[in-house]
Amino acid sequence: MKSRFLLRRKILWAALCAAIFLFPAFGSAAIENGGFESNFDNWGTNGITSISSVVNLPKADGSGDVVSFLPFEGDKMAGITYSALQIDGFVWDNYIYQTVNLGPNDKHLSFYYNFWTYDEAPFDNPGFLVEINGKTEFSVKAGDIGDGVAGNLHYTDWQFYSIDVSGFYSDDPGRPASIRISFNAGNTADSLNPSGVFIDAVAMNVPVPASVLLLASGIVGLVGLRRRKL
């Protein structure tokens, strides 16, 4: 009985060591405060931005009702171009940004967004965009959502998006790529009906390599095999 207990403990200890020493090598902490739980710490801001736990926007459809927007996760979310429905503030002027150093395993920038607008096509094109090093990698325009009625509130609800950033990394481990990530929102060309966005859960997501999954499954199988033999 004692030898069986010791063997099982050794196998479980080996599995724990594998988790400690192997998985961090494939993890990433490139994005700081991606959930905005520490407000805008580690983020730069410009224009109309905010940190909120809940935001109520009027439907403006004559009903007098409001729509309550909550964070995707945690207690806080970032908002861009929301400040008592100010109608000024163009998409190029309202943004949050962070500069990060990419490691070799930082493959994808991921985030959740909830784009809202009171405008219609062809305006606010774009009303929300994501830039990396000043180049637009993703955008949404007013005409992408809603019923085409200007002045009424339309929104996407929380949506997930991922951008491949592996091409920005330098092969020289001594020179990791430094990239500037920017989330922009607001009006484009006109200032009549506002648009904005809520952002949450910004991260660098790295798929777990198949070799690590095989190792983990092998350890589990070894434990089962030893138990059957004993």
LUMKOL-440663 format. One record per atom (N, C-alpha, C): atom name; x, y, z. Coordinates in steps of 0.1 Angstrom, whole numbers, plus 2048, in hexadecimal, padded with zeros to 3 digits. Example, Ala and Ser with C-alpha at 12.3 -4.5 7.8 and 13.67 -1.06 7.14 Angstrom:
BEGIN
<"N"; <884; 7C7; 84E>>
<"CA"; <87B; 7D3; 84E>>
<"C"; <884; 7DF; 84E>>
<"N"; <880; 7EA; 847>>
<"CA"; <889; 7F5; 847>>
<"C"; <881; 800; 84F>>
This chain:
BEGIN
<"N"; <808; 7F4; 800>>
<"CA"; <800; 800; 800>>
<"C"; <809; 80D; 800>>
<"N"; <813; 80C; 808>>
<"CA"; <81C; 818; 809>>
<"C"; <823; 81A; 7FC>>
<"N"; <828; 80F; 7F5>>
<"CA"; <82F; 811; 7E9>>
<"C"; <826; 816; 7DE>>
<"N"; <819; 812; 7DE>>
<"CA"; <810; 817; 7D5>>
<"C"; <80D; 826; 7D6>>
<"N"; <80C; 82A; 7E3>>
<"CA"; <80A; 838; 7E6>>
<"C"; <816; 840; 7E1>>
<"N"; <822; 83C; 7E4>>
<"CA"; <82E; 843; 7E0>>
<"C"; <82F; 844; 7D0>>
<"N"; <82C; 839; 7C9>>
<"CA"; <82D; 839; 7BB>>
<"C"; <823; 843; 7B5>>
<"N"; <817; 843; 7BA>>
<"CA"; <80D; 84C; 7B6>>
<"C"; <811; 85B; 7B8>>
<"N"; <817; 85D; 7C4>>
<"CA"; <81B; 86B; 7C7>>
<"C"; <826; 86F; 7BE>>
<"N"; <82F; 866; 7BA>>
<"CA"; <83A; 86A; 7B0>>
<"C"; <834; 86D; 7A3>>
<"N"; <82A; 866; 79E>>
<"CA"; <825; 868; 791>>
<"C"; <81D; 876; 791>>
<"N"; <816; 878; 79C>>
<"CA"; <80E; 885; 79D>>
<"C"; <818; 891; 79E>>
<"N"; <823; 88F; 7A5>>
<"CA"; <82D; 899; 7A6>>
<"C"; <834; 89C; 798>>
<"N"; <836; 892; 790>>
<"CA"; <83B; 894; 783>>
<"C"; <831; 89C; 77A>>
<"N"; <825; 899; 77C>>
<"CA"; <81A; 8A0; 774>>
<"C"; <81A; 8AF; 778>>
<"N"; <81C; 8B1; 785>>
<"CA"; <81C; 8BF; 78A>>
<"C"; <828; 8C7; 785>>
<"N"; <833; 8C0; 785>>
<"CA"; <840; 8C6; 77F>>
<"C"; <83E; 8CA; 771>>
<"N"; <838; 8C1; 769>>
<"CA"; <836; 8C3; 75B>>
<"C"; <82D; 8D0; 759>>
<"N"; <822; 8D1; 761>>
<"CA"; <81A; 8DD; 760>>
<"C"; <821; 8E9; 764>>
<"N"; <82A; 8E9; 76E>>
<"CA"; <831; 8F5; 772>>
<"C"; <83C; 8F9; 769>>
<"N"; <843; 8EF; 763>>
<"CA"; <84F; 8F3; 75B>>
<"C"; <84C; 8F3; 74C>>
<"N"; <842; 8ED; 748>>
<"CA"; <83F; 8EC; 739>>
<"C"; <835; 8F7; 735>>
<"N"; <82A; 8F8; 73C>>
<"CA"; <81F; 900; 738>>
<"C"; <823; 90F; 738>>
<"N"; <82B; 914; 742>>
<"CA"; <82E; 922; 742>>
<"C"; <836; 926; 735>>
<"N"; <83E; 91C; 730>>
<"CA"; <846; 91F; 724>>
<"C"; <83D; 923; 718>>
<"N"; <831; 91F; 718>>
<"CA"; <828; 921; 70D>>
<"C"; <81E; 92C; 711>>
<"N"; <81E; 932; 71D>>
<"CA"; <815; 93C; 721>>
<"C"; <81A; 94A; 71C>>
<"N"; <812; 954; 720>>
<"CA"; <816; 961; 71C>>
<"C"; <80F; 96B; 726>>
<"N"; <817; 976; 729>>
<"CA"; <811; 980; 731>>
<"C"; <814; 98E; 72A>>
<"N"; <813; 98E; 71D>>
<"CA"; <817; 99A; 715>>
<"C"; <80D; 9A5; 718>>
<"N"; <800; 9A2; 719>>
<"CA"; <7F6; 9AC; 71C>>
<"C"; <7F5; 9AE; 72B>>
<"N"; <7F6; 9BB; 72F>>
<"CA"; <7F5; 9BE; 73D>>
<"C"; <7E7; 9C4; 740>>
<"N"; <7E0; 9BF; 74A>>
<"CA"; <7D3; 9C5; 74E>>
<"C"; <7C9; 9C4; 743>>
<"N"; <7C9; 9B8; 73C>>
<"CA"; <7C0; 9B7; 731>>
<"C"; <7B1; 9B7; 734>>
<"N"; <7AE; 9B5; 741>>
<"CA"; <7A0; 9B5; 745>>
<"C"; <79C; 9C3; 74B>>
<"N"; <7A5; 9CC; 74C>>
<"CA"; <7A2; 9DA; 751>>
<"C"; <79D; 9DA; 75F>>
<"N"; <7A1; 9CF; 767>>
<"CA"; <79D; 9CF; 775>>
<"C"; <7A5; 9D9; 77D>>
<"N"; <7B0; 9DD; 778>>
<"CA"; <7B8; 9E8; 77E>>
<"C"; <7B7; 9F5; 777>>
<"N"; <7AB; 9F7; 772>>
<"CA"; <7A7; A03; 76A>>
<"C"; <7B0; A04; 75E>>
<"N"; <7B7; A0F; 75B>>
<"CA"; <7BF; A10; 74F>>
<"C"; <7CE; A0E; 752>>
<"N"; <7D1; A08; 75D>>
<"CA"; <7DF; A05; 760>>
<"C"; <7E5; 9FD; 754>>
<"N"; <7F1; A01; 74F>>
<"CA"; <7F8; 9FB; 744>>
<"C"; <7F2; 9FE; 737>>
<"N"; <7E8; A06; 736>>
<"CA"; <7E2; A0B; 72A>>
<"C"; <7E3; A1A; 728>>
<"N"; <7E6; A1E; 71C>>
<"CA"; <7E5; A2D; 719>>
<"C"; <7D7; A30; 714>>
<"N"; <7D3; A3C; 716>>
<"CA"; <7C5; A40; 711>>
<"C"; <7C6; A4D; 70A>>
<"N"; <7BC; A50; 701>>
<"CA"; <7BB; A5D; 6FB>>
<"C"; <7AC; A5F; 6F8>>
<"N"; <7A7; A6B; 6F9>>
<"CA"; <799; A6E; 6F6>>
<"C"; <78F; A69; 700>>
<"N"; <784; A65; 6FC>>
<"CA"; <779; A61; 705>>
<"C"; <77A; A52; 708>>
<"N"; <77F; A4F; 714>>
<"CA"; <780; A41; 718>>
<"C"; <77B; A40; 727>>
<"N"; <778; A34; 72B>>
<"CA"; <773; A32; 738>>
<"C"; <775; A23; 73D>>
<"N"; <775; A21; 74A>>
<"CA"; <774; A14; 750>>
<"C"; <767; A13; 757>>
<"N"; <75F; A08; 754>>
<"CA"; <752; A07; 75A>>
<"C"; <74F; 9F9; 75F>>
<"N"; <746; 9F8; 768>>
<"CA"; <740; 9EB; 76C>>
<"C"; <732; 9E9; 765>>
<"N"; <72C; 9F4; 762>>
<"CA"; <71F; 9F3; 75B>>
<"C"; <71D; A01; 754>>
<"N"; <718; A00; 748>>
<"CA"; <715; A0C; 740>>
<"C"; <707; A0B; 73B>>
<"N"; <6FF; A15; 73D>>
<"CA"; <6F1; A15; 737>>
<"C"; <6F0; A1E; 72C>>
<"N"; <6EC; A19; 720>>
<"CA"; <6EA; A22; 715>>
<"C"; <6DB; A22; 711>>
<"N"; <6D6; A2D; 70E>>
<"CA"; <6C8; A2E; 70A>>
<"C"; <6C5; A28; 6FC>>
<"N"; <6BA; A20; 6FB>>
<"CA"; <6B7; A1B; 6EE>>
<"C"; <6B4; A25; 6E3>>
<"N"; <6AF; A31; 6E8>>
<"CA"; <6AC; A3C; 6DF>>
<"C"; <6A2; A38; 6D4>>
<"N"; <699; A2F; 6D7>>
<"CA"; <690; A2A; 6CD>>
<"C"; <682; A2F; 6D0>>
<"N"; <681; A38; 6DA>>
<"CA"; <674; A3E; 6DE>>
<"C"; <66E; A36; 6EA>>
<"N"; <675; A2B; 6EE>>
<"CA"; <670; A23; 6F9>>
<"C"; <674; A29; 707>>
<"N"; <67F; A30; 707>>
<"CA"; <684; A35; 714>>
<"C"; <68C; A2B; 71B>>
<"N"; <68E; A1F; 716>>
<"CA"; <695; A14; 71C>>
<"C"; <6A4; A16; 71A>>
<"N"; <6AC; A0F; 722>>
<"CA"; <6BB; A0F; 721>>
<"C"; <6BF; A01; 71F>>
<"N"; <6CC; A00; 71A>>
<"CA"; <6D2; 9F3; 719>>
<"C"; <6DE; 9F3; 723>>
<"N"; <6DF; 9E9; 72C>>
<"CA"; <6EA; 9E9; 735>>
<"C"; <6F6; 9E0; 730>>
<"N"; <702; 9E6; 72F>>
<"CA"; <70D; 9DF; 72B>>
<"C"; <716; 9DB; 737>>
<"N"; <71A; 9CE; 738>>
<"CA"; <722; 9C9; 742>>
<"C"; <72F; 9C3; 73D>>
<"N"; <739; 9C2; 745>>
<"CA"; <746; 9BD; 741>>
<"C"; <744; 9AE; 73C>>
<"N"; <74C; 9AA; 733>>
<"CA"; <74C; 99C; 72E>>
<"C"; <750; 993; 739>>
<"N"; <75B; 997; 741>>
<"CA"; <75F; 98F; 74C>>
<"C"; <765; 999; 757>>
<"N"; <765; 994; 763>>
<"CA"; <76A; 99D; 76E>>
<"C"; <760; 9A8; 771>>
<"N"; <766; 9B2; 777>>
<"CA"; <75D; 9BD; 77C>>
<"C"; <75E; 9CA; 773>>
<"N"; <767; 9CB; 76A>>
<"CA"; <769; 9D7; 763>>
<"C"; <76C; 9D4; 754>>
<"N"; <769; 9DF; 74C>>
<"CA"; <76C; 9DE; 73E>>
<"C"; <770; 9EC; 739>>
<"N"; <777; 9ED; 72E>>
<"CA"; <77B; 9FA; 729>>
<"C"; <770; 9FF; 71F>>
<"N"; <76D; A0C; 71F>>
<"CA"; <764; A12; 715>>
<"C"; <76B; A1D; 70E>>
<"N"; <768; A1E; 701>>
<"CA"; <76E; A28; 6F8>>
<"C"; <763; A30; 6F2>>
<"N"; <764; A3D; 6F2>>
<"CA"; <75A; A46; 6EE>>
<"C"; <74C; A45; 6F5>>
<"N"; <74D; A42; 701>>
<"CA"; <740; A43; 709>>
<"C"; <742; A4D; 714>>
<"N"; <73B; A58; 714>>
<"CA"; <73B; A62; 71F>>
<"C"; <72F; A6A; 71D>>
<"N"; <724; A65; 723>>
<"CA"; <717; A6C; 722>>
<"C"; <713; A6E; 714>>
<"N"; <716; A65; 70B>>
<"CA"; <712; A65; 6FD>>
<"C"; <717; A72; 6F6>>
<"N"; <723; A76; 6F9>>
<"CA"; <729; A82; 6F1>>
<"C"; <729; A7E; 6E2>>
<"N"; <725; A88; 6DA>>
<"CA"; <724; A85; 6CC>>
<"C"; <731; A88; 6C4>>
<"N"; <73B; A8E; 6CB>>
<"CA"; <747; A91; 6C4>>
<"C"; <751; A86; 6C8>>
<"N"; <75D; A86; 6C2>>
<"CA"; <767; A7C; 6C5>>
<"C"; <768; A72; 6BA>>
<"N"; <771; A74; 6B1>>
<"CA"; <773; A6B; 6A5>>
<"C"; <77B; A5F; 6A9>>
<"N"; <779; A55; 6A0>>
<"CA"; <780; A48; 6A3>>
<"C"; <78F; A49; 6A4>>
<"N"; <795; A53; 69D>>
<"CA"; <7A3; A54; 69E>>
<"C"; <7A8; A5B; 6AB>>
<"N"; <79E; A61; 6B2>>
<"CA"; <7A2; A69; 6BE>>
<"C"; <7A0; A62; 6CB>>
<"N"; <798; A57; 6CB>>
<"CA"; <794; A50; 6D7>>
<"C"; <79A; A42; 6D7>>
<"N"; <7A3; A3F; 6E0>>
<"CA"; <7A9; A32; 6DF>>
<"C"; <7B0; A2E; 6EC>>
<"N"; <7B2; A21; 6EE>>
<"CA"; <7BB; A1C; 6F9>>
<"C"; <7C6; A14; 6F2>>
<"N"; <7D1; A14; 6F8>>
<"CA"; <7DC; A0D; 6F2>>
<"C"; <7E6; A07; 6FC>>
<"N"; <7ED; 9FD; 6F8>>
<"CA"; <7F8; 9F7; 700>>
<"C"; <803; 9F2; 6F7>>
<"N"; <80F; 9F4; 6FB>>
<"CA"; <81B; 9EF; 6F4>>
<"C"; <820; 9E2; 6FB>>
<"N"; <821; 9D7; 6F3>>
<"CA"; <825; 9CA; 6F9>>
<"C"; <831; 9C5; 6F1>>
<"N"; <839; 9BD; 6F8>>
<"CA"; <844; 9B5; 6F2>>
<"C"; <83F; 9A7; 6F0>>
<"N"; <83F; 9A3; 6E3>>
<"CA"; <83B; 995; 6E0>>
<"C"; <846; 98B; 6E2>>
<"N"; <842; 980; 6E8>>
<"CA"; <84B; 974; 6E9>>
<"C"; <848; 96B; 6DE>>
<"N"; <851; 961; 6DC>>
<"CA"; <84F; 957; 6D1>>
<"C"; <842; 950; 6D1>>
<"N"; <83B; 94F; 6DC>>
<"CA"; <82F; 947; 6DC>>
<"C"; <823; 950; 6DD>>
<"N"; <824; 95D; 6DC>>
<"CA"; <819; 967; 6DB>>
<"C"; <814; 967; 6CD>>
<"N"; <80A; 95F; 6CA>>
<"CA"; <805; 95D; 6BC>>
<"C"; <7F9; 966; 6B9>>
<"N"; <7F0; 968; 6C3>>
<"CA"; <7E3; 96E; 6C0>>
<"C"; <7E0; 978; 6CA>>
<"N"; <7DC; 984; 6C6>>
<"CA"; <7D5; 98E; 6CF>>
<"C"; <7C6; 98B; 6CF>>
<"N"; <7C1; 989; 6DA>>
<"CA"; <7B2; 986; 6DB>>
<"C"; <7AC; 990; 6E4>>
<"N"; <79F; 993; 6E2>>
<"CA"; <797; 99C; 6EA>>
<"C"; <789; 99A; 6E8>>
<"N"; <781; 9A0; 6F1>>
<"CA"; <772; 9A0; 6EF>>
<"C"; <76E; 9AF; 6ED>>
<"N"; <765; 9B1; 6E4>>
<"CA"; <760; 9BF; 6E2>>
<"C"; <751; 9BF; 6E1>>
<"N"; <74B; 9CA; 6E5>>
<"CA"; <73D; 9CC; 6E3>>
<"C"; <73B; 9DA; 6DD>>
<"N"; <73A; 9DA; 6D0>>
<"CA"; <739; 9E7; 6C8>>
<"C"; <72A; 9EC; 6C8>>
<"N"; <728; 9F9; 6CA>>
<"CA"; <71B; 9FE; 6CA>>
<"C"; <71B; A0B; 6C1>>
<"N"; <70F; A0E; 6BC>>
<"CA"; <70E; A1A; 6B3>>
<"C"; <700; A1F; 6B3>>
<"N"; <6FF; A2C; 6B1>>
<"CA"; <6F2; A32; 6AE>>
<"C"; <6F1; A36; 6A0>>
<"N"; <6FB; A32; 698>>
<"CA"; <6FC; A37; 68A>>
<"C"; <6F7; A2C; 681>>
<"N"; <6F8; A2E; 674>>
<"CA"; <6F4; A25; 669>>
<"C"; <6FE; A26; 65E>>
<"N"; <6FD; A1C; 655>>
<"CA"; <705; A1D; 649>>
<"C"; <702; A29; 640>>
<"N"; <70B; A30; 63A>>
<"CA"; <719; A2C; 639>>
<"C"; <722; A33; 643>>
<"N"; <71D; A38; 64E>>
<"CA"; <725; A40; 657>>
<"C"; <72C; A37; 661>>
<"N"; <735; A3E; 669>>
<"CA"; <73E; A37; 672>>
<"C"; <744; A2B; 66C>>
<"N"; <74B; A2D; 662>>
<"CA"; <751; A22; 65A>>
<"C"; <760; A25; 65A>>
<"N"; <768; A20; 664>>
<"CA"; <763; A17; 66F>>
<"C"; <75F; A1F; 67B>>
<"N"; <758; A18; 685>>
<"CA"; <754; A1E; 692>>
<"C"; <75D; A18; 69D>>
<"N"; <763; A0C; 69A>>
<"CA"; <76C; A06; 6A3>>
<"C"; <777; 9FF; 69B>>
<"N"; <784; A00; 69F>>
<"CA"; <78F; 9FA; 698>>
<"C"; <79A; 9F6; 6A2>>
<"N"; <7A1; 9EC; 69E>>
<"CA"; <7AD; 9E8; 6A6>>
<"C"; <7B9; 9E9; 69D>>
<"N"; <7C3; 9F0; 6A3>>
<"CA"; <7D0; 9F3; 69B>>
<"C"; <7DB; 9EC; 6A2>>
<"N"; <7E5; 9E7; 69A>>
<"CA"; <7F1; 9E2; 69F>>
<"C"; <7FC; 9EA; 698>>
<"N"; <804; 9F1; 69F>>
<"CA"; <80F; 9FA; 699>>
<"C"; <809; A03; 68F>>
<"N"; <7FD; A09; 692>>
<"CA"; <7F7; A13; 689>>
<"C"; <7F0; A0D; 67D>>
<"N"; <7EF; A00; 67B>>
<"CA"; <7E8; 9FA; 670>>
<"C"; <7DC; 9F3; 675>>
<"N"; <7D0; 9F6; 66E>>
<"CA"; <7C4; 9F0; 672>>
<"C"; <7C3; 9E1; 66F>>
<"N"; <7C1; 9D9; 679>>
<"CA"; <7C0; 9CB; 678>>
<"C"; <7B2; 9C6; 679>>
<"N"; <7A9; 9CE; 67E>>
<"CA"; <79B; 9CA; 680>>
<"C"; <792; 9D6; 681>>
<"N"; <786; 9D6; 67C>>
<"CA"; <77E; 9E2; 67D>>
<"C"; <76F; 9DD; 67B>>
<"N"; <766; 9E6; 681>>
<"CA"; <758; 9E4; 680>>
<"C"; <752; 9F1; 67D>>
<"N"; <748; 9F2; 674>>
<"CA"; <741; 9FE; 671>>
<"C"; <732; 9FE; 675>>
<"N"; <72C; A09; 675>>
<"CA"; <71E; A0A; 679>>
<"C"; <715; A02; 671>>
<"N"; <718; A01; 664>>
<"CA"; <710; 9F9; 65B>>
<"C"; <710; 9EA; 65D>>
<"N"; <71A; 9E6; 665>>
<"CA"; <71B; 9D7; 668>>
<"C"; <710; 9D2; 672>>
<"N"; <70A; 9DB; 679>>
<"CA"; <701; 9D7; 683>>
<"C"; <6F4; 9E0; 683>>
<"N"; <6E9; 9DB; 689>>
<"CA"; <6DD; 9E3; 68A>>
<"C"; <6D3; 9E1; 67F>>
<"N"; <6C9; 9EA; 67F>>
<"CA"; <6BE; 9E9; 676>>
<"C"; <6BE; 9F4; 66C>>
<"N"; <6C9; 9FC; 66C>>
<"CA"; <6CA; A07; 662>>
<"C"; <6C2; A13; 666>>
<"N"; <6BE; A14; 673>>
<"CA"; <6B7; A20; 678>>
<"C"; <6C1; A28; 680>>
<"N"; <6C4; A34; 67B>>
<"CA"; <6CD; A3D; 682>>
<"C"; <6C6; A42; 68E>>
<"N"; <6CE; A44; 699>>
<"CA"; <6C8; A49; 6A6>>
<"C"; <6C4; A3F; 6B0>>
<"N"; <6C2; A32; 6AB>>
<"CA"; <6BF; A27; 6B4>>
<"C"; <6CC; A20; 6B8>>
<"N"; <6CC; A1A; 6C4>>
<"CA"; <6D8; A13; 6C9>>
<"C"; <6D9; A05; 6C3>>
<"N"; <6E5; A02; 6BD>>
<"CA"; <6E7; 9F5; 6B8>>
<"C"; <6F5; 9F0; 6BE>>
<"N"; <6F6; 9E3; 6C1>>
<"CA"; <703; 9DE; 6C7>>
<"C"; <705; 9D0; 6C3>>
<"N"; <711; 9CC; 6C3>>
<"CA"; <715; 9BE; 6BF>>
<"C"; <713; 9B4; 6CA>>
<"N"; <712; 9B8; 6D7>>
<"CA"; <714; 9AF; 6E2>>
<"C"; <723; 9AB; 6E2>>
<"N"; <727; 9A3; 6ED>>
<"CA"; <735; 9A0; 6EE>>
<"C"; <739; 996; 6E3>>
<"N"; <743; 99A; 6DC>>
<"CA"; <749; 991; 6D1>>
<"C"; <758; 98F; 6D3>>
<"N"; <75C; 983; 6D0>>
<"CA"; <76A; 97F; 6D1>>
<"C"; <771; 981; 6C4>>
<"N"; <77E; 987; 6C4>>
<"CA"; <785; 988; 6B8>>
<"C"; <794; 985; 6BB>>
<"N"; <79B; 97F; 6B2>>
<"CA"; <7A9; 97C; 6B3>>
<"C"; <7B1; 980; 6A7>>
<"N"; <7BD; 987; 6A9>>
<"CA"; <7C5; 98B; 69F>>
<"C"; <7D3; 984; 69F>>
<"N"; <7D7; 97F; 694>>
<"CA"; <7E4; 978; 693>>
<"C"; <7EF; 983; 694>>
<"N"; <7F8; 981; 69E>>
<"CA"; <803; 98B; 6A0>>
<"C"; <810; 984; 69F>>
<"N"; <810; 977; 69B>>
<"CA"; <81D; 970; 69A>>
<"C"; <827; 976; 691>>
<"N"; <822; 97D; 686>>
<"CA"; <82B; 983; 67C>>
<"C"; <832; 98F; 682>>
<"N"; <82F; 994; 68D>>
<"CA"; <836; 9A0; 692>>
<"C"; <842; 99C; 69B>>
<"N"; <843; 98F; 69E>>
<"CA"; <84E; 98B; 6A7>>
<"C"; <85B; 989; 69F>>
<"N"; <866; 98E; 6A6>>
<"CA"; <873; 98C; 6A0>>
<"C"; <879; 97F; 6A4>>
<"N"; <87F; 978; 69A>>
<"CA"; <886; 96B; 69D>>
<"C"; <891; 96C; 6A6>>
<"N"; <897; 978; 6A8>>
<"CA"; <8A2; 97A; 6B1>>
<"C"; <89C; 97B; 6BF>>
<"N"; <89F; 971; 6C8>>
<"CA"; <899; 971; 6D6>>
<"C"; <89D; 97D; 6DE>>
<"N"; <8A8; 984; 6DA>>
<"CA"; <8AD; 990; 6E1>>
<"C"; <8A5; 99C; 6DC>>
<"N"; <89D; 99B; 6D2>>
<"CA"; <896; 9A7; 6CD>>
<"C"; <887; 9A3; 6CB>>
<"N"; <880; 9A1; 6D5>>
<"CA"; <871; 99E; 6D4>>
<"C"; <86B; 9AA; 6CE>>
<"N"; <861; 9A8; 6C6>>
<"CA"; <85A; 9B3; 6BF>>
<"C"; <852; 9BB; 6C9>>
<"N"; <852; 9C8; 6C8>>
<"CA"; <84A; 9D1; 6D0>>
<"C"; <83F; 9D6; 6C7>>
<"N"; <833; 9D4; 6CB>>
<"CA"; <828; 9D8; 6C3>>
<"C"; <81E; 9E1; 6CB>>
<"N"; <818; 9EA; 6C4>>
<"CA"; <80E; 9F3; 6CB>>
<"C"; <800; 9EF; 6C7>>
<"N"; <7F8; 9EB; 6D0>>
<"CA"; <7EB; 9E7; 6CE>>
<"C"; <7E1; 9F2; 6D2>>
<"N"; <7D8; 9F6; 6C9>>
<"CA"; <7CF; A01; 6CB>>
<"C"; <7C1; 9FD; 6C8>>
<"N"; <7B8; A00; 6D1>>
<"CA"; <7A9; 9FF; 6CF>>
<"C"; <7A3; A0C; 6CE>>
<"N"; <79D; A0F; 6C2>>
<"CA"; <798; A1C; 6BF>>
<"C"; <789; A1B; 6BD>>
<"N"; <781; A26; 6C1>>
<"CA"; <773; A26; 6BE>>
<"C"; <76E; A34; 6BD>>
<"N"; <763; A36; 6B6>>
<"CA"; <75D; A44; 6B5>>
<"C"; <757; A46; 6A8>>
<"N"; <754; A53; 6A5>>
<"CA"; <74E; A57; 698>>
<"C"; <759; A57; 68D>>
<"N"; <754; A56; 681>>
<"CA"; <75D; A58; 675>>
<"C"; <756; A62; 66C>>
<"N"; <75D; A6D; 669>>
<"CA"; <758; A77; 660>>
<"C"; <74D; A80; 665>>
<"N"; <743; A7B; 66D>>
<"CA"; <739; A83; 672>>
<"C"; <738; A82; 681>>
<"N"; <731; A8B; 687>>
<"CA"; <730; A8A; 696>>
<"C"; <721; A8B; 69B>>
<"N"; <718; A85; 693>>
<"CA"; <70A; A86; 696>>
<"C"; <705; A7B; 69F>>
<"N"; <708; A6E; 69C>>
<"CA"; <703; A63; 6A4>>
<"C"; <710; A5B; 6A8>>
<"N"; <712; A5A; 6B5>>
<"CA"; <71E; A54; 6BB>>
<"C"; <71F; A45; 6B9>>
<"N"; <72B; A40; 6B9>>
<"CA"; <72E; A32; 6B9>>
<"C"; <739; A30; 6C4>>
<"N"; <73A; A24; 6C9>>
<"CA"; <744; A21; 6D3>>
<"C"; <746; A12; 6D5>>
<"N"; <74E; A0E; 6DF>>
<"CA"; <751; A00; 6E1>>
<"C"; <755; 9FD; 6EF>>
<"N"; <751; 9F1; 6F4>>
<"CA"; <756; 9EC; 701>>
<"C"; <760; 9E1; 6FE>>
<"N"; <76B; 9E1; 705>>
<"CA"; <776; 9D7; 703>>
<"C"; <779; 9D0; 710>>
<"N"; <77B; 9C3; 710>>
<"CA"; <77E; 9BB; 71C>>
<"C"; <787; 9AF; 718>>
<"N"; <78D; 9A9; 722>>
<"CA"; <794; 99C; 720>>
<"C"; <79E; 99C; 715>>
<"N"; <7A7; 9A6; 714>>
<"CA"; <7B1; 9A7; 70A>>
<"C"; <7BD; 99E; 70F>>
<"N"; <7C2; 995; 706>>
<"CA"; <7CC; 98C; 70A>>
<"C"; <7D4; 987; 6FE>>
<"N"; <7DF; 981; 700>>
<"CA"; <7E7; 979; 6F6>>
<"C"; <7E4; 96B; 6F9>>
<"N"; <7DC; 964; 6F0>>
<"CA"; <7D8; 956; 6F2>>
<"C"; <7E1; 94E; 6EA>>
<"N"; <7E7; 944; 6F1>>
<"CA"; <7F0; 93A; 6EA>>
<"C"; <7EB; 92C; 6EB>>
<"N"; <7E8; 926; 6E0>>
<"CA"; <7E3; 918; 6E1>>
<"C"; <7ED; 90F; 6E7>>
<"N"; <7E9; 906; 6F0>>
<"CA"; <7F2; 8FC; 6F6>>
<"C"; <7F7; 8F3; 6EB>>
<"N"; <805; 8F1; 6EA>>
<"CA"; <80A; 8E9; 6DF>>
<"C"; <806; 8DA; 6E1>>
<"N"; <804; 8D3; 6D6>>
<"CA"; <800; 8C5; 6D6>>
<"C"; <80A; 8BD; 6DE>>
<"N"; <817; 8C0; 6DE>>
<"CA"; <821; 8B8; 6E5>>
<"C"; <81E; 8B8; 6F4>>
<"N"; <81A; 8C4; 6F9>>
<"CA"; <817; 8C5; 707>>
<"C"; <80A; 8BE; 70B>>
<"N"; <800; 8BE; 702>>
<"CA"; <7F4; 8B7; 704>>
<"C"; <7F7; 8A8; 705>>
<"N"; <7FF; 8A3; 6FC>>
<"CA"; <803; 895; 6FB>>
<"C"; <80A; 891; 708>>
<"N"; <813; 89A; 70D>>
<"CA"; <81B; 897; 719>>
<"C"; <811; 896; 725>>
<"N"; <808; 89F; 726>>
<"CA"; <7FE; 89F; 731>>
<"C"; <7F5; 892; 730>>
<"N"; <7F1; 88F; 724>>
<"CA"; <7E8; 883; 723>>
<"C"; <7F1; 876; 726>>
<"N"; <7FE; 876; 722>>
<"CA"; <806; 86B; 725>>
<"C"; <808; 869; 734>>
<"N"; <80A; 874; 73B>>
<"CA"; <80B; 873; 74A>>
<"C"; <7FE; 86D; 750>>
<"N"; <7F3; 872; 74C>>
<"CA"; <7E6; 86D; 751>>
<"C"; <7E5; 85E; 74E>>
<"N"; <7E9; 85A; 741>>
<"CA"; <7E8; 84C; 73E>>
<"C"; <7F2; 844; 746>>
<"N"; <7FD; 849; 749>>
<"CA"; <807; 842; 751>>
<"C"; <802; 83F; 75F>>
<"N"; <7FB; 84A; 765>>
<"CA"; <7F5; 848; 772>>
<"C"; <7EB; 83D; 772>>
<"N"; <7E2; 83D; 767>>
<"CA"; <7D8; 832; 766>>
<"C"; <7DE; 825; 765>>
<"N"; <7E9; 823; 75D>>
<"CA"; <7EF; 817; 75B>>
<"C"; <7F5; 811; 767>>
<"N"; <7FC; 81A; 76F>>
<"CA"; <802; 816; 77B>>
<"C"; <7F7; 811; 785>>
<"N"; <7EC; 818; 785>>
<"CA"; <7E2; 814; 78F>>
<"C"; <7DC; 807; 78B>>
<"N"; <7DB; 804; 77E>>
<"CA"; <7D5; 7F7; 77A>>
<"C"; <7DF; 7EC; 77E>>
<"N"; <7EC; 7EE; 77C>>
<"CA"; <7F6; 7E4; 77F>>
<"C"; <7F7; 7E1; 78E>>
<"N"; <7F6; 7EC; 796>>
<"CA"; <7F6; 7EA; 7A4>>
<"C"; <7E9; 7E3; 7AA>>
